[in-house]
Amino acid sequence: MGDHQIPEKPPPETALYAPVKALLQSQGYEVKGEVGPADVVAIRADDPPVIVELKTTFSLSLIHQAIARQTITDAVYVAIPRKPGRAAWATLRNNRTLCRRLGLGLITVRLDDGHTEILCDPAPYRPRQNARRKTRLLREFARLEGDPNEGGSTRRHLVTAYRQDAMKIAAHLAQNGPTRASNVAAATTIPNARAIMADNHYGWFTKVERGIYTLTEEGKAAAS
């Protein structure tokens, strides 16, 4: 037999119960586990009942369960373990956004010491639209010629409006040789042609002298 390590088993969902119960009790709730279909139910005076669904990982089944509990009460939380690291935090941030969008609360539990944190409470949510991103999207849509990309393609090989402009500039230089940037801009109708050649994002352009650009060997290959 080899020295293969046996994968560590994930903690049981019951490991989340005591910390979540203590959190709710600190807020004046009476708490009981496994009541009807719910993992955790908390009651406080005349407040609506609070339901918490426990899972060791954030999953679609957890969301399905929580949404089903919203037919009982609006105060529905999901509770998951808090994992260390930047990648885990980035995932958690996205999951928090999803919970907010669905009107769910999110609780994390640090299993090594039982520390709990409420990242969001159940509430109606309307995402704020980013006007700058919307403008950028519409501008890119308008600048793209034709439909060069198949939806679902890997982003590494996408044809962007910027790349299309660079291709036009490369084609012009391939036909006319070293050219003043202002003439390239006028001939290609690309106002920022000078910036594209100066930035040289694809390694296609090189400056011959002040304001005049030509193609590199890579640029000649791209334009051929």
One Martini backbone bead per residue (centre of mass of N, CA, C, O) as a GRO file, in nm:
protein
  224
    1MET     BB    1   0.098   0.034   0.019
    2GLY     BB    2   0.065   0.356   0.012
    3ASP     BB    3   0.088   0.719   0.109
    4HIS     BB    4  -0.201   0.788   0.092
    5GLN     BB    5  -0.418   1.026   0.169
    6ILE     BB    6  -0.694   1.082   0.344
    7PRO     BB    7  -0.951   1.257   0.297
    8GLU     BB    8  -1.097   1.508   0.445
    9LYS     BB    9  -1.372   1.544   0.614
   10PRO     BB   10  -1.636   1.709   0.629
   11PRO     BB   11  -1.822   1.874   0.820
   12PRO     BB   12  -2.094   1.868   0.984
   13GLU     BB   13  -2.387   2.043   1.012
   14THR     BB   14  -2.391   2.030   1.329
   15ALA     BB   15  -2.143   2.230   1.369
   16LEU     BB   16  -2.337   2.490   1.321
   17TYR     BB   17  -2.557   2.497   1.541
   18ALA     BB   18  -2.440   2.615   1.806
   19PRO     BB   19  -2.347   2.894   1.696
   20VAL     BB   20  -2.626   2.979   1.584
   21LYS     BB   21  -2.783   2.954   1.844
   22ALA     BB   22  -2.615   3.158   2.008
   23LEU     BB   23  -2.674   3.401   1.828
   24LEU     BB   24  -2.986   3.401   1.866
   25GLN     BB   25  -2.991   3.409   2.176
   26SER     BB   26  -2.843   3.692   2.195
   27GLN     BB   27  -3.130   3.811   2.054
   28GLY     BB   28  -3.383   3.657   2.214
   29TYR     BB   29  -3.409   3.364   2.121
   30GLU     BB   30  -3.579   3.073   2.060
   31VAL     BB   31  -3.419   2.753   1.999
   32LYS     BB   32  -3.463   2.501   1.733
   33GLY     BB   33  -3.413   2.184   1.596
   34GLU     BB   34  -3.573   2.028   1.363
   35VAL     BB   35  -3.840   2.186   1.239
   36GLY     BB   36  -3.969   2.024   1.034
   37PRO     BB   37  -3.802   2.140   0.744
   38ALA     BB   38  -3.609   2.281   0.945
   39ASP     BB   39  -3.306   2.326   1.095
   40VAL     BB   40  -3.385   2.623   1.208
   41VAL     BB   41  -3.569   2.774   1.485
   42ALA     BB   42  -3.682   3.112   1.571
   43ILE     BB   43  -3.825   3.276   1.866
   44ARG     BB   44  -3.975   3.622   1.921
   45ALA     BB   45  -4.242   3.674   2.024
   46ASP     BB   46  -4.405   3.854   1.753
   47ASP     BB   47  -4.212   3.770   1.562
   48PRO     BB   48  -4.102   3.639   1.304
   49PRO     BB   49  -3.984   3.364   1.205
   50VAL     BB   50  -3.670   3.198   1.212
   51ILE     BB   51  -3.473   3.061   0.943
   52VAL     BB   52  -3.213   2.803   0.921
   53GLU     BB   53  -2.982   2.688   0.685
   54LEU     BB   54  -2.756   2.412   0.676
   55LYS     BB   55  -2.416   2.416   0.531
   56THR     BB   56  -2.089   2.322   0.423
   57THR     BB   57  -2.194   2.435   0.142
   58PHE     BB   58  -2.242   2.633  -0.126
   59SER     BB   59  -2.557   2.569  -0.289
   60LEU     BB   60  -2.830   2.500  -0.476
   61SER     BB   61  -2.980   2.337  -0.259
   62LEU     BB   62  -2.974   2.559  -0.048
   63ILE     BB   63  -3.139   2.764  -0.207
   64HIS     BB   64  -3.389   2.590  -0.242
   65GLN     BB   65  -3.454   2.564   0.057
   66ALA     BB   66  -3.475   2.865   0.128
   67ILE     BB   67  -3.702   2.934  -0.069
   68ALA     BB   68  -3.907   2.739   0.054
   69ARG     BB   69  -3.908   2.893   0.339
   70GLN     BB   70  -4.049   3.162   0.223
   71THR     BB   71  -4.345   3.035   0.266
   72ILE     BB   72  -4.325   3.095   0.587
   73THR     BB   73  -4.087   3.322   0.579
   74ASP     BB   74  -3.878   3.609   0.544
   75ALA     BB   75  -3.675   3.489   0.775
   76VAL     BB   76  -3.406   3.378   0.589
   77TYR     BB   77  -3.124   3.166   0.636
   78VAL     BB   78  -2.783   3.099   0.569
   79ALA     BB   79  -2.530   2.851   0.676
   80ILE     BB   80  -2.167   2.870   0.670
   81PRO     BB   81  -1.852   2.821   0.640
   82ARG     BB   82  -1.552   2.987   0.716
   83LYS     BB   83  -1.300   3.059   0.488
   84PRO     BB   84  -0.987   3.099   0.399
   85GLY     BB   85  -0.893   3.341   0.185
   86ARG     BB   86  -0.933   3.507  -0.111
   87ALA     BB   87  -1.104   3.310  -0.275
   88ALA     BB   88  -1.319   3.266  -0.055
   89TRP     BB   89  -1.405   3.565  -0.037
   90ALA     BB   90  -1.496   3.604  -0.328
   91THR     BB   91  -1.716   3.388  -0.316
   92LEU     BB   92  -1.870   3.506  -0.074
   93ARG     BB   93  -1.943   3.775  -0.208
   94ASN     BB   94  -2.117   3.648  -0.431
   95ASN     BB   95  -2.314   3.501  -0.237
   96ARG     BB   96  -2.418   3.756  -0.102
   97THR     BB   97  -2.544   3.877  -0.355
   98LEU     BB   98  -2.742   3.646  -0.402
   99CYS     BB   99  -2.893   3.667  -0.136
  100ARG     BB  100  -2.992   3.953  -0.174
  101ARG     BB  101  -3.148   3.901  -0.439
  102LEU     BB  102  -3.335   3.671  -0.272
  103GLY     BB  103  -3.384   3.763   0.036
  104LEU     BB  104  -3.137   3.655   0.201
  105GLY     BB  105  -2.955   3.534   0.454
  106LEU     BB  106  -2.605   3.547   0.592
  107ILE     BB  107  -2.404   3.298   0.760
  108THR     BB  108  -2.100   3.264   0.935
  109VAL     BB  109  -1.866   2.992   1.038
  110ARG     BB  110  -1.607   2.940   1.262
  111LEU     BB  111  -1.503   2.626   1.349
  112ASP     BB  112  -1.258   2.665   1.552
  113ASP     BB  113  -1.447   2.897   1.744
  114GLY     BB  114  -1.761   2.982   1.656
  115HIS     BB  115  -1.764   3.224   1.485
  116THR     BB  116  -2.001   3.474   1.395
  117GLU     BB  117  -2.158   3.614   1.084
  118ILE     BB  118  -2.353   3.872   0.947
  119LEU     BB  119  -2.369   3.965   0.608
  120CYS     BB  120  -2.693   3.937   0.580
  121ASP     BB  121  -3.023   4.031   0.553
  122PRO     BB  122  -3.340   3.998   0.505
  123ALA     BB  123  -3.436   4.160   0.190
  124PRO     BB  124  -3.522   4.362  -0.028
  125TYR     BB  125  -3.379   4.371  -0.372
  126ARG     BB  126  -3.196   4.620  -0.573
  127PRO     BB  127  -2.984   4.661  -0.808
  128ARG     BB  128  -2.731   4.865  -0.889
  129GLN     BB  129  -2.667   5.050  -1.153
  130ASN     BB  130  -2.394   5.090  -1.384
  131ALA     BB  131  -2.346   5.344  -1.595
  132ARG     BB  132  -2.059   5.293  -1.696
  133ARG     BB  133  -2.095   4.998  -1.786
  134LYS     BB  134  -2.327   5.050  -1.980
  135THR     BB  135  -2.176   5.242  -2.168
  136ARG     BB  136  -1.946   5.045  -2.240
  137LEU     BB  137  -2.124   4.826  -2.366
  138LEU     BB  138  -2.260   5.003  -2.589
  139ARG     BB  139  -1.997   5.093  -2.722
  140GLU     BB  140  -1.892   4.812  -2.798
  141PHE     BB  141  -2.133   4.731  -2.969
  142ALA     BB  142  -2.110   4.967  -3.179
  143ARG     BB  143  -1.801   4.909  -3.265
  144LEU     BB  144  -1.868   4.644  -3.356
  145GLU     BB  145  -1.814   4.445  -3.636
  146GLY     BB  146  -2.049   4.265  -3.639
  147ASP     BB  147  -2.018   3.897  -3.534
  148PRO     BB  148  -1.716   3.761  -3.421
  149ASN     BB  149  -1.858   3.614  -3.170
  150GLU     BB  150  -1.923   3.330  -2.992
  151GLY     BB  151  -2.122   3.245  -2.765
  152GLY     BB  152  -1.912   3.112  -2.499
  153SER     BB  153  -1.643   3.197  -2.542
  154THR     BB  154  -1.335   3.243  -2.482
  155ARG     BB  155  -1.184   3.543  -2.375
  156ARG     BB  156  -0.894   3.514  -2.497
  157HIS     BB  157  -1.025   3.514  -2.820
  158LEU     BB  158  -1.148   3.779  -2.851
  159VAL     BB  159  -1.315   4.016  -3.050
  160THR     BB  160  -1.257   4.346  -3.038
  161ALA     BB  161  -1.278   4.669  -3.110
  162TYR     BB  162  -0.978   4.721  -3.063
  163ARG     BB  163  -0.876   4.499  -3.254
  164GLN     BB  164  -1.013   4.602  -3.508
  165ASP     BB  165  -0.860   4.870  -3.512
  166ALA     BB  166  -0.575   4.747  -3.524
  167MET     BB  167  -0.622   4.602  -3.794
  168LYS     BB  168  -0.673   4.854  -3.965
  169ILE     BB  169  -0.400   4.985  -3.912
  170ALA     BB  170  -0.225   4.752  -4.017
  171ALA     BB  171  -0.338   4.754  -4.305
  172HIS     BB  172  -0.251   5.044  -4.372
  173LEU     BB  173   0.056   5.004  -4.321
  174ALA     BB  174   0.095   4.769  -4.522
  175GLN     BB  175   0.017   4.959  -4.772
  176ASN     BB  176   0.191   5.250  -4.680
  177GLY     BB  177   0.361   5.243  -4.450
  178PRO     BB  178   0.501   5.483  -4.307
  179THR     BB  179   0.291   5.684  -4.083
  180ARG     BB  180   0.112   5.930  -3.981
  181ALA     BB  181  -0.110   5.934  -3.732
  182SER     BB  182  -0.315   6.141  -3.852
  183ASN     BB  183  -0.349   5.980  -4.121
  184VAL     BB  184  -0.453   5.720  -4.001
  185ALA     BB  185  -0.704   5.837  -3.865
  186ALA     BB  186  -0.834   5.947  -4.126
  187ALA     BB  187  -0.835   5.680  -4.301
  188THR     BB  188  -0.981   5.490  -4.059
  189THR     BB  189  -1.165   5.642  -3.848
  190ILE     BB  190  -0.954   5.654  -3.588
  191PRO     BB  191  -0.903   5.870  -3.338
  192ASN     BB  192  -0.703   5.657  -3.152
  193ALA     BB  193  -0.454   5.561  -3.322
  194ARG     BB  194  -0.210   5.668  -3.169
  195ALA     BB  195  -0.265   5.516  -2.902
  196ILE     BB  196  -0.256   5.229  -3.019
  197MET     BB  197   0.037   5.246  -3.125
  198ALA     BB  198   0.174   5.334  -2.857
  199ASP     BB  199   0.078   5.095  -2.679
  200ASN     BB  200   0.117   4.818  -2.819
  201HIS     BB  201  -0.047   4.555  -2.722
  202TYR     BB  202   0.042   4.340  -2.973
  203GLY     BB  203   0.325   4.421  -3.118
  204TRP     BB  204   0.279   4.584  -3.415
  205PHE     BB  205   0.420   4.860  -3.330
  206THR     BB  206   0.640   5.134  -3.445
  207LYS     BB  207   0.854   5.403  -3.404
  208VAL     BB  208   1.034   5.599  -3.623
  209GLU     BB  209   0.916   5.882  -3.544
  210ARG     BB  210   0.770   6.155  -3.480
  211GLY     BB  211   0.439   6.043  -3.547
  212ILE     BB  212   0.566   5.774  -3.676
  213TYR     BB  213   0.449   5.459  -3.813
  214THR     BB  214   0.498   5.100  -3.801
  215LEU     BB  215   0.566   4.769  -3.858
  216THR     BB  216   0.613   4.480  -3.733
  217GLU     BB  217   0.648   4.153  -3.779
  218GLU     BB  218   0.386   4.091  -3.631
  219GLY     BB  219   0.214   4.293  -3.791
  220LYS     BB  220   0.258   4.171  -4.071
  221ALA     BB  221   0.134   3.896  -4.000
  222ALA     BB  222  -0.150   4.009  -3.915
  223ALA     BB  223  -0.199   4.159  -4.206
  224SER     BB  224  -0.177   3.895  -4.406
   0.00000   0.00000   0.00000
